[in-house]
Amino acid sequence: MSILVDANTRLVVQGITGREGAFHATRNKAYGTNVVAGVTPGKAGQDVDGIPVFNTVRDAVEETNANTAMVFVPPRFAADAIYEAIDSGVDLIVAITEGIPAHDMLRIRTHLKRGNQTLIGPNCPGAISPGVASVGIMPTQVFQPGRVGLVSRSGTLTYQISKELAMFGIGQSTVVGIGGDPVVGSNFTDILARFEADDDTDLIVMVGEIGGAEEEKAAEYIAENMKTPVVAYIAGFQAPPGKQMGHAGAIITGSSGTAQGKKDALEAKGIRVGTNPTEVAELVKERLG
């Protein structure tokens, strides 16, 4: 069992005829994901590596029964692409696009609350259930199947920690990159709840970073609602206050959002926090016995 993406995933790729869309759609397909369709307005009837292209997501869903959409659309059109995916009725939308304005994402979040669909991202690497399916841009070679779930705001650290786990022979049930923007479709608690309900996830690694208060909220949620053990890592201990680091979500305001503050909040709830990716893997190995 896994969360979000599995053998039943039927993927439609928005922006499939662009360079990035085509490259990653074919990589996901090669990994074993059932990529059933692509969408680029005005290019219906074409195909990309045998994947049929449609003018709209609704057309693609009606023709192929797609249940997951991945967005590779430029930022100024990406919000409309996400709305189109929502309105098509797919269960899961993975928005890879970086640079979508925060006010657009606030409107999308409000729209999503009217239903029960799930959005991952934007500005995220996607999700992978190793050995089963991949939806996104993750380097699939660093993952291996197992029983540790991983949820992260950082793309690069997602890969590094997964590789460190693999070196100890520890695989992953599902790895989810939620994105680093200030407003995202799914936060830590949303994904933690899914892992908690997954019988095949024995432990969860949560990778946070400076900025915002999502890690502090997650600490409260874990303490009050979860039985599955959690090990954490916070990036950004050396970041200077007030300086944006990497992307829009990683900014400290005053004393709020610091790495030390997040570490303290997690440890106050009994959640062990590694000081580097290698130590995180060691903590996981120790906890799993």
N, C-alpha and C positions, 0 to 999 in steps of 0.2 A: 504494500500500500504506500501511497505517496500523497502529497498535497498539490493542488493546482494543476499540475501537468502530469499525465500518465498515458497508458496505452490507449485510452479512449479519446485523447486530444485530437481534434480535427482542426487544423490551423489554416486561417486565411491571413495573408500578409498584405497589409496596406502599404502601397508604395513599392511593390515588388519589382517594377521595371526600372527603378533607380539603381544606382551602383551599389549602395549599402543594402538596400532591400533585397536585391537579387543575390548578392554574396551570402548574406546570412540566411535567407530562405533556403538556398541550396545546401548550406552547411547544416541547418536544422534537419532538412530532409535526409541528408547523408547519415546523420546520427541515428535516424530511425523514427523521427517525428513524422506523423501523418500530415504532411502539408498538402491540403486538398485544393487550395485556390490562392490566387493573388488578386489585388485590386489596384488598377490605375485608371481613372476616368479617361474615356476616349480610346482605350486600348483593348477593349473586349475582343476576344477571338485570338489574341496572341497567347503565347505560353513562355514560361521560363523554366528550362530544364524539365519540360513535360508538365509543369504546373499551369493549369488554365488560368487566364487572366479575365477578370470581369470589370464592368464599369462601376459597380457599386457593391458595398458589402452585403446589402440585402439580396442582390442577385446571386452573389456567391453562396450565401447561406441557404437560400432556397434551392439552389442547384446541387450543392455538395454536402449539406447538413453540417457545415463548419460550426464549431462551438467555442472557438478561441480565436481572437484577433490579435495580431502584432502590428504595431504602428511604426513605420519607417517613413514618416512624412515630415517635410521641413517645418520648422517651428511656427511660421505664420499660418500654416494650414492644419497643424496637428490637432488643435482643439476641435475643429470641425470634424476631423477624421475620427477622433474619439467619440464625439456625439453620434456620428454615423454608426460606429461599431456598437455603441450602447443601444441605439434604436433598432439595430438588426436583430437583437435578442441573444447574441452570444453570451455565454456564461462568464468568460474571462477575457479581459483586454490587457495586453502588455504593451505599454507605451515606452519605446526606446528613446524617442526624440528628446534632445536636450534643448533648453532655451524657451520652453513654453511659458508665457507670462503667468505669474502667480495668480493674478485676478481671473484669468481664464480657468485655471485649475480650481479656484474656489467655486466658480459657477458649475464646473463639472462635478465637483464633490457634492454640491447641493442636488444636482440632477440625479446622481447615482443613489442618493438616499431614498429616492422614490421607488426603487426596486431592490433586487437582491443580487445584482451583478457585481463582479469583482474587477477592480482596476489595479494593476501593478505599475508603478512608475508615476510620472515620466522620469526621464534622465536616469534610467536603470539598465542593468545588464540582463534582466529577465529572470527566468526560473528554469531549473533543470532537475529532473529526477534521474540520477545517473543510471545508465544502462537501459533507460526506458524512453525518455523524451526530453527534448530541449527546446525551449521557446525563448530566443534572445540571442545575445552576442557572447556568451561565456565560452572560454577556451575549454572545450569538453574533455580534453586529455588530462586535465588535472583532477578530475573527479572520479570516484569509484562508488559502486553501490554499497550501501550500508544502512545503519540505523541511527545516524546522528543528523538532526535537522540543523540547518544554518540559515539565519536571516540577517541581512546586512544593509546598512546605508551606503557602504563603500563597495565599488566594483572590484578594484584591484585587491583589496584586503580579503574579499570573498575568495578570490582565486588562491591567494597565498596561504590562507588558513586551511583551505580545503587540501592544498598540496601538503601542508605540514601534517594534517590528519592522515592523509594517505601514506605518508612515510612511516607512520605508526601502525599501518594496516587498518585504519579506521575509515569506513566509507560513510556516505551520506544518503539519507532517505530522499530529501529534497533540499535544494539550495535556492533561496529566494533573495534577489536584490531588490529592495523596495524603492531605491532611488534616493538621491541626496538633496532634492529640492525642498524648499520650505513647506510646500503643499503637495502631498502625494496621495495617490488613490488608496493605498493600504499602509498602515503604520505598523510598528512593532507588535502592538497588542493584537491587531487583526491576525497577523501571521502566527504569533505565539498561540493564539486560541486554536488555530487549525492544527498546529503540531501537537498540542495537548490532546486533541481528539483523535490523533493518528496512532493506531495500535503498533505501528512499525517504527515509530520514532522513540528511542529510549532516552535521548538527551538532546538538548538544543544549545547551539552556540549563537549568541547574539553579538553582532559586531556594530558598535555605535561609533559616534564621532562627535566632535565639538559642535556647538550650535543647537538652539532649540531646547526642548524639554522632553523629547520622546523617550529617552532612556530612563529618565526619572519616573515618567508615567508607567513605563514598562516594569520598573522595579516594583511599584505598588501593585500592578496587575499580577505579576508573578507571585508575590507574597500572598495575595488574597485568593487567587484562583487556580494556581497550577500545582500539580504533583510531579510532572516531568522536570527533572533537574535542568538547570540552566547555567552555563558558563559564559562569561562575557569578556569583551575586549573593547576598549575605548581608544580611538585614534585621536591624536592632537595634543598630547601633553606639552609639546614644545611650541605650540602655536601662540603667537603674540596676541594679547587681547585686542579686540576691535578690528582685526584684520581678517578679511575673507580668505579662506584657505580652500582652494580647489573648486568649489561650486557654491551656489547660492545658499544652500542650507547650512554650510559650515562657517558660521560667523558668531562670534561671542559678543554679547551686549553687556557691558559692565561686568558683573561677576556671574551673570547667568550663562549657562551653557558650557562651562569649562569642563575639561576632561576630568580634573580632580573632583569637581562637584558631582559629576555623573558616576565616577568610580565610588565615591563615598555613599551616594544614594543606593547603588546596587549592593555594596558590601553591607550596608545597614540592614538590608533585607536578607542577608545570608547568601548572596550570590557572589561566587568567587570571580575575580577579575584578573585576567592575565596581563602582564606588563608588555608582552610582545607576542607575535603570532606563534612562535615556538612554545612559549610557556602556556599559551591557550591550549595547544594540542596536548601538552603534558598534563594539564589539568583535566582535560577530557579523558585521556587514557587512565589517569588515576581514579577518576570518578566511575568509569565503566568497569574498573577492576581488571 
